[in-house]
Amino acid sequence: MRRISQRNQLVTLSEINITPLLDLAFTLLIIFIITTPMLEQGISLNLPTAGRADGKIDAKDVMTVEVSPEGIYMLNGYKMGLDQIEQYLVAKSRANQNMVVYIRADENGPYGLVAAILNRCEKNNITRVSLRTDPRPEKKR
């Protein structure tokens, strides 16, 4: 009776084929490259031109409300409804007396959308509100 050696069979099974792993890695890389730009949130706005650039304000004291011409509201990059924004701003203003609300709205959007935010801030005694514009370019003399 002849013995069958299992040594040769084990040698071939001990090698790992990395080709499928490389395919998976490249597929994931392509997926991340494609989806990363989609994760950035914000509204593309054309701010009106006026005023001058701001001085130094601490970034933790700023709450930015963006209003699109279509009526989409965003607070610090997150889509929210008007009531949610009001509740959040009231809670933050109680915790931080130095809070400033920046309102960024498209120059071609309806004024009523901006007025709604202003009315909510006034109703809740949030007095430090700034309507954002693009600063005028300085004239050279």
C-alpha positions in Angstrom: 0.0 0.0 0.0 1.3 3.3 -1.0 1.1 6.3 1.2 -0.2 9.5 -0.2 1.8 12.4 0.9 -0.2 15.4 2.1 2.9 17.6 2.2 2.5 18.7 -1.4 -1.1 19.6 -1.0 -0.4 21.8 2.0 2.3 23.7 0.3 -0.1 24.9 -2.5 -2.8 25.9 0.1 -0.4 28.0 2.1 0.0 30.7 -0.5 -2.5 33.6 -0.4 -3.7 35.0 -3.7 -3.6 38.8 -3.2 -5.2 39.7 -6.6 -8.8 39.8 -5.2 -7.5 41.9 -2.3 -6.0 44.4 -4.6 -9.1 44.5 -6.7 -11.1 45.3 -3.6 -8.7 48.0 -2.4 -8.8 49.7 -5.8 -12.6 49.5 -5.9 -12.9 51.1 -2.5 -10.4 53.8 -3.4 -12.5 54.7 -6.5 -15.7 54.7 -4.5 -14.2 57.1 -1.9 -12.8 59.4 -4.6 -16.2 59.7 -6.2 -18.3 60.1 -3.0 -16.0 62.5 -1.1 -17.0 65.6 -3.0 -20.7 64.8 -2.5 -20.2 64.8 1.3 -19.4 68.5 1.4 -22.5 70.3 2.4 -23.4 73.9 1.7 -25.4 76.1 -0.5 -24.0 77.9 -3.5 -24.9 81.5 -3.0 -24.3 84.7 -4.8 -23.9 87.2 -1.9 -24.6 90.9 -2.6 -21.6 93.1 -2.7 -21.4 95.8 0.0 -19.7 96.8 3.2 -16.2 95.9 4.3 -14.4 92.9 5.7 -15.0 92.0 9.4 -12.6 92.3 12.2 -11.6 89.3 14.4 -14.5 87.3 15.8 -14.0 84.0 17.5 -15.2 81.1 15.3 -16.9 79.3 18.2 -19.2 82.4 18.7 -20.5 82.3 15.1 -23.6 80.5 14.0 -24.1 80.7 10.2 -27.6 80.4 8.7 -27.7 80.0 4.9 -30.8 80.7 2.9 -31.1 79.4 -0.7 -33.4 81.1 -3.2 -35.5 77.9 -3.1 -36.2 78.3 0.6 -33.7 75.7 1.9 -32.3 76.7 5.3 -28.9 75.4 6.6 -27.4 76.0 10.0 -23.6 75.6 10.1 -23.8 73.3 7.1 -26.7 71.1 8.2 -30.2 71.3 6.5 -32.8 72.2 9.1 -36.3 73.6 9.2 -37.0 77.1 10.4 -38.3 75.9 13.8 -35.3 73.7 14.4 -32.9 76.6 13.6 -34.9 78.8 16.1 -34.6 76.2 18.9 -30.9 75.6 18.3 -30.1 79.4 18.2 -32.1 80.0 21.4 -30.3 77.2 23.2 -26.9 78.4 22.0 -27.6 82.1 22.8 -28.4 81.1 26.4 -25.2 79.2 26.7 -23.0 81.8 24.9 -23.7 85.5 25.4 -21.1 86.4 22.7 -22.9 84.4 20.0 -23.3 86.1 16.6 -25.7 84.9 14.0 -24.5 85.3 10.4 -27.2 85.2 7.8 -26.0 84.4 4.3 -28.7 84.7 1.6 -28.6 84.7 -2.2 -28.9 88.2 -3.6 -31.6 87.0 -6.0 -33.6 85.1 -3.4 -36.9 86.3 -1.8 -36.5 88.7 1.0 -39.3 87.0 3.0 -37.0 84.0 3.7 -34.4 86.3 5.3 -37.1 88.2 7.2 -38.3 84.9 8.7 -34.9 84.3 10.3 -34.6 87.9 11.4 -38.1 87.8 13.0 -37.3 84.6 14.9 -34.0 86.1 16.2 -35.8 89.3 17.3 -38.6 87.4 19.0 -36.0 85.4 21.1 -33.8 88.5 21.9 -30.9 87.4 19.8 -29.6 90.8 19.0 -26.2 90.1 17.5 -27.2 89.4 13.9 -25.2 90.1 10.8 -26.4 90.0 7.2 -23.4 88.8 5.2 -22.3 90.3 1.9 -19.1 90.1 -0.2 -16.9 93.0 0.8 -16.4 95.6 -1.9 -13.0 95.7 -3.4 -10.9 98.5 -2.1 -10.5 101.4 -4.6 -6.9 102.1 -5.3 -6.0 105.8 -5.1 
